[in-house]
């Protein structure tokens, strides 16, 4: 299985980017994990919130295949423990899934088209985080999940 993370907008903070890269590099030992930035929409001041979400949605849909499983990072999504998230990933791998895509939306969330296409939603917390901070959080949790599945000592139970 491949894991692809799509995120709207580049990270301006080099510390956040470096932290994400640390866990991306660690994940290479477990799975094909890639992270792709979808450029920010230009001239957003001229767009309504709905128009911005729609434009971002089109870009997201252009990056995925029909066979991909699309999981949105959404504050209204299903919450898990780290162990529960590891089980979720294991089930996806056992199902023979080729590509699991996680999407980190822009500041206003997702368009209705993206919600309709999604195969599920997960929440990393009930709190709201910037879409830039979610990047290292998600990547670390994927890494943690694989260490749990391999019974490695990273995660303390």
ROTI-137889 format. One record per residue: residue number from 1; x, y, z of N, C-alpha, C, CB in turn. Coordinates in steps of 0.2 Angstrom, whole numbers, plus 5000, padded with zeros to 4 digits. Each point is the difference from the previous one (the first is absolute). Glycine has a CB too. Layout:
# residues N
(NUM; (X; Y; Z); (X; Y; Z); (X; Y; Z); (X; Y; Z)) ...
//
This chain:
# residues 157
(1; (5004; 4994; 5000); (4996; 5006; 5000); (5004; 5006; 5000); (4991; 4994; 5006)) (2; (5007; 5011; 4991); (5003; 5007; 5000); (4996; 5005; 5004); (5005; 4997; 4988)) (3; (4998; 5007; 5015); (4997; 5005; 5004); (5002; 5007; 4996); (4999; 4993; 5011)) (4; (4996; 5011; 4987); (5001; 5006; 4998); (4997; 5005; 5004); (5001; 4996; 4988)) (5; (5002; 5010; 5014); (4997; 5005; 5003); (5000; 5006; 4996); (5004; 4996; 5011)) (6; (4990; 5007; 4988); (4999; 5006; 4996); (4999; 5006; 5005); (4995; 4993; 4989)) (7; (5008; 5012; 5010); (4999; 5006; 5004); (4999; 5006; 4996); (5007; 4995; 5010)) (8; (4989; 5009; 4992); (4999; 5007; 4997); (5005; 5005; 5002); (4987; 4998; 4998)) (9; (5017; 5005; 4998); (5004; 5005; 5002); (5007; 4998; 5003); (4990; 5007; 5001)) (10; (5015; 4997; 4997); (5007; 4998; 5002); (5000; 5002; 5008); (5005; 5001; 4988)) (11; (5000; 4996; 5015); (5002; 5002; 5007); (5005; 5005; 5000); (4997; 4989; 5004)) (12; (5002; 5017; 4999); (5005; 5005; 5000); (5005; 5000; 5005); (4991; 5007; 4995)) (13; (5007; 4989; 5010); (5004; 4999; 5006); (5005; 4994; 4999); (4991; 5005; 5008)) (14; (5015; 4997; 4992); (5005; 4994; 4998); (5001; 4995; 5006); (5006; 5009; 4993)) (15; (4992; 4993; 5013); (5000; 4995; 5006); (4994; 4995; 4999); (5005; 5009; 5008)) (16; (4989; 4993; 4990); (4995; 4996; 4999); (5002; 4995; 4994); (4991; 5009; 5004)) (17; (5011; 4994; 4991); (5002; 4996; 4994); (5006; 4995; 5002); (4997; 5009; 4992)) (18; (5008; 4993; 5012); (5005; 4995; 5002); (4997; 4995; 5005); (5008; 5009; 4999)) (19; (4988; 4992; 5005); (4997; 4995; 5004); (4996; 4995; 4996); (4999; 5008; 5010)) (20; (4997; 4994; 4985); (4996; 4996; 4996); (5005; 4995; 4996); (4991; 5008; 4999)) (21; (5015; 4995; 4999); (5005; 4996; 4996); (5003; 4995; 5004); (5002; 5010; 4993)) (22; (4999; 4991; 5014); (5003; 4996; 5004); (4996; 4993; 5000); (5005; 5009; 5007)) (23; (4988; 4992; 4994); (4996; 4994; 5000); (4999; 4997; 4994); (4994; 5005; 5010)) (24; (5006; 4999; 4984); (5000; 4997; 4994); (5006; 4995; 4998); (4993; 5011; 4996)) (25; (5012; 4992; 5006); (5006; 4995; 4999); (5000; 4994; 5005); (5007; 5010; 4997)) (26; (4991; 4990; 5008); (4999; 4994; 5005); (4995; 4995; 4997); (5003; 5007; 5010)) (27; (4992; 4996; 4986); (4995; 4996; 4997); (5002; 4996; 4994); (4992; 5008; 5004)) (28; (5014; 4994; 4993); (5002; 4996; 4994); (5002; 4993; 5002); (5004; 5011; 4996)) (29; (4997; 4987; 5010); (5002; 4993; 5002); (4993; 4996; 5000); (5010; 5004; 5007)) (30; (4984; 4999; 4993); (4994; 4996; 5001); (4996; 5000; 4994); (5000; 5003; 5012)) (31; (4999; 5003; 4985); (4995; 5000; 4994); (5002; 5006; 4995); (4991; 4996; 5008)) (32; (5006; 5004; 4986); (5001; 5005; 4996); (4996; 5006; 5002); (5003; 4991; 4990)) (33; (5000; 5014; 5012); (4996; 5006; 5003); (5002; 5006; 4996); (5000; 4994; 5012)) (34; (4996; 5009; 4985); (5002; 5006; 4997); (4995; 5006; 5002); (5004; 4993; 4990)) (35; (4999; 5013; 5009); (4996; 5006; 5003); (5000; 5005; 4994); (5004; 4998; 5012)) (36; (4990; 5004; 4986); (5000; 5005; 4994); (4996; 5006; 5002); (5001; 4990; 4992)) (37; (5002; 5016; 5006); (4997; 5006; 5001); (4996; 5002; 4994); (5010; 5003; 5008)) (38; (4984; 4999; 4994); (4996; 5003; 4994); (5000; 5008; 5001); (4992; 4990; 5000)) (39; (5011; 5013; 4995); (5001; 5008; 5001); (4994; 5003; 5002); (5008; 5000; 4992)) (40; (4993; 5006; 5012); (4994; 5004; 5002); (4997; 5003; 4994); (5006; 5003; 5011)) (41; (4987; 4998; 4990); (4996; 5003; 4995); (5003; 5007; 4999); (4990; 4993; 5002)) (42; (5011; 5010; 4992); (5002; 5007; 4999); (4993; 5004; 5001); (5010; 4996; 4992)) (43; (4992; 5010; 5010); (4995; 5006; 5000); (4994; 4998; 5004); (5003; 5004; 4989)) (44; (4998; 4993; 5017); (4994; 4998; 5005); (4996; 5005; 5002); (5007; 4990; 5003)) (45; (4996; 5016; 4997); (4996; 5006; 5003); (4994; 5001; 4996); (5011; 5005; 5004)) (46; (4990; 4993; 4989); (4994; 5001; 4996); (4995; 4995; 5000); (5008; 5006; 4993)) (47; (4993; 4988; 5011); (4996; 4995; 5000); (4996; 4999; 5007); (5008; 4994; 4992)) (48; (4986; 5003; 5008); (4997; 4999; 5006); (5003; 4994; 5003); (4989; 5005; 4996)) (49; (5009; 4993; 5010); (5002; 4994; 5003); (4998; 4994; 4996); (4999; 5006; 5012)) (50; (4995; 4994; 4986); (4998; 4994; 4996); (5004; 4999; 4994); (4988; 5002; 5005)) (51; (5013; 5004; 4991); (5004; 5000; 4994); (5007; 4997; 5001); (4993; 5010; 4996)) (52; (5010; 4992; 5010); (5007; 4998; 5001); (5000; 4993; 5002); (5002; 5011; 5004)) (53; (4993; 4986; 5000); (4999; 4993; 5001); (4999; 4996; 4994); (4996; 5003; 5011)) (54; (5000; 5000; 4984); (4999; 4996; 4994); (5006; 5000; 4995); (4988; 5004; 5001)) (55; (5016; 5001; 4999); (5006; 5001; 4996); (5005; 4995; 5003); (4998; 5012; 4997)) (56; (5003; 4987; 5010); (5004; 4996; 5003); (4998; 4993; 4998); (5003; 5008; 5009)) (57; (4990; 4990; 4992); (4997; 4994; 4998); (5002; 4997; 4994); (4991; 5003; 5007)) (58; (5009; 5002; 4988); (5001; 4998; 4993); (5008; 4997; 4999); (4991; 5008; 4996)) (59; (5013; 4996; 5008); (5007; 4998; 5000); (5001; 4993; 5003); (5003; 5013; 5000)) (60; (4994; 4986; 5006); (5000; 4994; 5003); (4998; 4994; 4996); (4998; 5006; 5011)) (61; (4996; 4995; 4986); (4997; 4995; 4995); (5005; 4998; 4995); (4988; 5004; 5003)) (62; (5015; 5001; 4994); (5005; 4999; 4995); (5006; 4996; 5002); (4996; 5011; 4995)) (63; (5005; 4988; 5011); (5006; 4997; 5002); (4999; 4992; 5002); (5004; 5011; 5004)) (64; (4990; 4987; 4996); (4998; 4994; 5003); (4997; 4995; 4994); (4998; 5005; 5012)) (65; (5003; 4989; 4989); (4997; 4995; 4995); (4993; 4997; 5003); (5012; 4997; 4996)) (66; (4984; 5001; 5000); (4994; 4997; 5002); (5001; 4994; 5005); (4995; 5003; 4989)) (67; (5010; 4993; 5010); (5001; 4995; 5005); (5003; 5002; 5007); (5002; 4993; 4989)) (68; (5000; 5013; 5011); (5003; 5002; 5007); (4995; 5001; 5005); (5009; 5006; 4994)) (69; (4993; 4992; 5012); (4996; 5001; 5006); (5001; 5007; 5003); (4999; 4987; 5002)) (70; (4996; 5017; 4998); (5002; 5007; 5002); (4997; 5001; 5007); (4999; 5004; 4988)) (71; (5006; 4998; 5017); (4998; 5002; 5007); (5001; 5007; 5001); (5003; 4988; 5004)) (72; (4992; 5016; 4999); (5001; 5007; 5001); (5002; 5001; 5007); (4992; 5003; 4992)) (73; (5013; 5001; 5010); (5001; 5002; 5007); (4995; 5006; 5001); (5013; 4996; 5000)) (74; (4983; 5002; 5004); (4994; 5005; 5002); (4998; 5000; 5007); (4996; 4998; 4988)) (75; (5003; 5007; 5015); (4999; 5001; 5007); (4993; 4996; 5002); (5006; 5011; 5000)) (76; (4990; 4987; 4995); (4994; 4997; 5002); (5001; 4992; 4998); (4993; 5010; 4998)) (77; (5013; 4988; 5000); (5001; 4993; 4999); (5001; 4996; 5006); (5006; 5004; 4990)) (78; (4995; 4989; 5008); (5000; 4995; 5006); (5007; 5001; 5004); (4993; 4992; 4993)) (79; (5006; 5008; 5013); (5006; 5001; 5004); (5003; 4993; 5002); (4996; 5011; 5005)) (80; (5010; 4988; 4996); (5003; 4994; 5001); (5006; 5001; 5005); (4997; 4995; 4989)) (81; (5004; 4999; 5015); (5007; 5000; 5003); (5005; 4999; 4995); (4994; 4996; 5011)) (82; (5012; 5004; 4991); (5006; 4998; 4996); (4999; 4993; 4998); (5007; 5008; 5005)) (83; (4991; 4987; 5000); (4999; 4993; 4998); (4994; 4999; 4996); (5005; 4997; 5011)) (84; (4990; 5007; 4989); (4994; 4999; 4996); (5002; 5003; 4993); (4993; 5002; 5009)) (85; (5011; 5003; 4990); (5002; 5002; 4994); (5005; 4995; 4996); (4999; 5012; 5004)) (86; (5005; 4985; 5000); (5004; 4994; 4998); (4996; 4995; 4997); (5009; 5003; 5008)) (87; (4986; 4995; 4996); (4995; 4994; 4997); (4997; 5003; 4994); (4998; 4996; 5012)) (88; (5000; 5010; 4987); (4997; 5003; 4994); (5005; 4999; 4994); (4993; 5008; 5007)) (89; (5013; 4993; 4994); (5005; 5000; 4995); (5001; 4992; 4998); (5006; 5011; 5004)) (90; (4994; 4985; 5001); (5001; 4993; 4999); (4994; 4997; 4996); (5006; 4999; 5011)) (91; (4988; 5003; 4990); (4994; 4998; 4997); (5001; 5002; 4992); (4993; 5001; 5011)) (92; (5009; 5005; 4988); (5001; 5003; 4993); (5005; 4996; 4997); (4997; 5011; 5004)) (93; (5008; 4987; 4999); (5006; 4996; 4997); (4997; 4993; 4998); (5009; 5007; 5006)) (94; (4988; 4990; 4999); (4997; 4993; 4999); (4995; 5000; 4994); (5002; 4998; 5012)) (95; (4994; 5008; 4987); (4995; 5000; 4995); (5003; 5000; 4993); (4993; 5006; 5008)) (96; (5014; 4994; 4991); (5003; 5000; 4994); (4999; 5007; 4996); (4997; 4988; 4999)) (97; (5002; 5017; 5005); (4999; 5007; 4997); (5007; 5002; 4997); (4991; 5003; 5009)) (98; (5009; 5000; 4986); (5006; 5003; 4996); (5002; 5006; 5003); (4997; 4994; 4990)) (99; (4999; 5011; 5011); (5002; 5007; 5002); (4995; 5003; 5005); (5006; 5002; 4989)) (100; (4996; 4999; 5017); (4996; 5004; 5005); (5002; 5007; 5000); (4999; 4990; 5007)) (101; (4996; 5015; 4992); (5002; 5007; 4999); (4997; 5003; 5006); (5000; 5000; 4987)) (102; (5004; 5004; 5017); (4998; 5004; 5005); (5000; 5007; 4997); (5004; 4993; 5010)) (103; (4991; 5011; 4992); (5000; 5007; 4997); (4999; 5005; 5006); (4995; 4996; 4989)) (104; (5010; 5009; 5011); (5000; 5005; 5005); (4997; 5006; 4996); (5010; 4996; 5007)) (105; (4984; 5007; 4995); (4997; 5005; 4996); (5003; 5007; 5001); (4990; 4993; 5000)) (106; (5007; 5012; 4997); (5002; 5007; 5001); (4997; 5003; 5006); (5002; 5001; 4988)) (107; (4998; 5005; 5013); (4998; 5003; 5007); (4992; 5000; 5001); (5010; 5007; 4999)) (108; (4986; 4991; 4995); (4993; 5000; 5001); (4998; 4993; 4999); (4999; 5011; 4996)) (109; (5005; 4984; 5004); (4998; 4993; 4999); (4999; 4998; 4993); (4994; 5001; 5011)) (110; (5001; 4995; 4988); (4999; 4997; 4993); (4993; 5002; 4997); (5007; 4990; 5004)) (111; (4993; 5009; 4990); (4994; 5001; 4996); (4996; 4994; 5000); (5006; 5007; 4992)) (112; (4987; 4994; 5006); (4995; 4995; 5001); (5002; 4994; 4995); (4991; 5008; 5003)) (113; (5013; 4994; 4992); (5002; 4994; 4995); (5005; 4996; 5003); (4998; 5007; 4991)) (114; (5006; 4996; 5013); (5006; 4996; 5004); (4996; 4995; 5005); (5009; 5009; 4998)) (115; (4987; 4994; 5006); (4996; 4996; 5005); (4996; 4994; 4996); (4999; 5011; 5008)) (116; (4999; 4991; 4987); (4996; 4994; 4996); (5005; 4995; 4998); (4991; 5008; 4996)) (117; (5015; 4994; 5001); (5005; 4995; 4998); (5003; 4996; 5005); (5002; 5007; 4990)) (118; (4998; 4996; 5016); (5004; 4997; 5006); (4998; 4993; 5002); (5002; 5012; 5004)) (119; (5002; 4984; 4998); (4998; 4993; 5002); (5000; 5000; 5008); (5005; 4995; 4990)) (120; (4997; 5011; 5013); (5000; 5000; 5007); (5003; 5007; 5003); (5001; 4987; 5000)) (121; (4998; 5014; 5006); (5003; 5006; 5003); (5003; 4998; 5007); (4992; 5008; 4994)) (122; (5014; 4995; 5007); (5003; 4999; 5007); (5001; 5006; 5003); (5005; 4989; 4997)) (123; (4995; 5012; 5010); (5002; 5006; 5003); (5006; 4998; 5005); (4988; 5004; 5000)) (124; (5017; 5000; 4999); (5006; 4999; 5005); (4999; 5002; 5007); (5007; 5001; 4990)) (125; (4988; 5004; 5010); (4998; 5003; 5007); (4994; 5003; 4999); (5012; 5001; 5003)) (126; (4984; 5000; 5003); (4994; 5005; 5000); (5002; 5007; 4999); (4994; 4991; 5007)) (127; (5013; 5010; 4994); (5002; 5007; 5000); (5001; 5002; 4993); (5006; 4999; 5011)) (128; (4994; 5007; 4987); (5002; 5002; 4993); (5007; 5002; 5000); (4988; 5004; 4998)) (129; (5016; 4994; 4997); (5007; 5002; 4999); (5000; 5003; 4993); (5004; 4990; 5007)) (130; (5002; 5014; 4992); (5001; 5002; 4993); (5001; 4995; 4996); (5005; 5011; 5004)) (131; (4994; 4990; 4989); (5001; 4994; 4995); (5007; 4999; 5000); (4989; 5003; 4994)) (132; (5015; 5002; 5007); (5008; 4998; 5000); (5002; 4996; 5006); (5001; 5011; 4994)) (133; (4996; 4990; 5012); (5002; 4996; 5006); (4998; 4993; 4999); (4999; 5010; 5007)) (134; (4995; 4988; 4989); (4998; 4994; 5000); (5005; 4995; 4996); (4988; 5005; 5000)) (135; (5016; 4998; 4996); (5004; 4996; 4996); (5005; 4996; 5004); (4999; 5009; 4991)) (136; (5005; 4994; 5013); (5004; 4996; 5005); (4996; 4995; 5004); (5009; 5009; 5000)) (137; (4986; 4993; 5003); (4995; 4996; 5004); (4998; 4994; 4997); (4996; 5010; 5006)) (138; (5002; 4991; 4987); (4997; 4994; 4997); (5006; 4995; 4998); (4991; 5007; 4995)) (139; (5015; 4996; 5003); (5005; 4996; 4998); (5003; 4996; 5006); (5003; 5008; 4991)) (140; (4997; 4995; 5015); (5003; 4997; 5006); (4995; 4994; 5002); (5006; 5011; 5003)) (141; (4988; 4990; 4996); (4995; 4995; 5002); (5000; 4994; 4995); (4993; 5009; 5005)) (142; (5008; 4992; 4989); (5001; 4995; 4995); (5007; 4996; 5002); (4994; 5006; 4991)) (143; (5011; 4998; 5011); (5006; 4996; 5002); (4999; 4996; 5006); (5007; 5009; 4995)) (144; (4989; 4994; 5010); (4999; 4997; 5006); (4996; 4994; 4999); (5000; 5011; 5006)) (145; (4995; 4989; 4989); (4996; 4994; 4999); (5004; 4995; 4997); (4990; 5007; 4998)) (146; (5015; 4994; 4998); (5004; 4994; 4998); (5004; 4998; 5005); (5000; 5005; 4989)) (147; (5003; 4999; 5016); (5004; 4997; 5005); (4995; 4996; 5005); (5008; 5010; 4999)) (148; (4986; 4992; 5001); (4995; 4995; 5004); (4999; 4994; 4997); (4995; 5010; 5004)) (149; (5004; 4990; 4989); (4999; 4994; 4996); (5006; 4995; 5000); (4992; 5007; 4993)) (150; (5014; 4996; 5008); (5006; 4996; 5000); (5002; 4998; 5007); (5003; 5006; 4989)) (151; (4993; 4996; 5016); (5002; 4999; 5007); (5007; 5003; 5002); (4993; 4990; 5000)) (152; (5008; 5016; 4997); (5007; 5004; 5002); (4999; 5004; 5005); (5003; 4999; 4988)) (153; (5002; 5003; 5016); (4999; 5004; 5006); (4999; 5007; 5000); (5007; 4992; 5004)) (154; (4991; 5011; 4990); (4999; 5007; 5000); (4994; 5002; 5004); (5005; 5000; 4988)) (155; (4989; 4996; 5011); (4994; 5002; 5003); (5000; 4996; 5007); (4994; 5002; 4989)) (156; (5005; 5002; 5017); (4999; 4997; 5006); (4993; 4999; 5002); (5011; 5005; 5003)) (157; (4987; 4989; 4998); (4993; 4998; 5002); (4999; 5000; 5008); (5000; 4993; 4989)) 
//
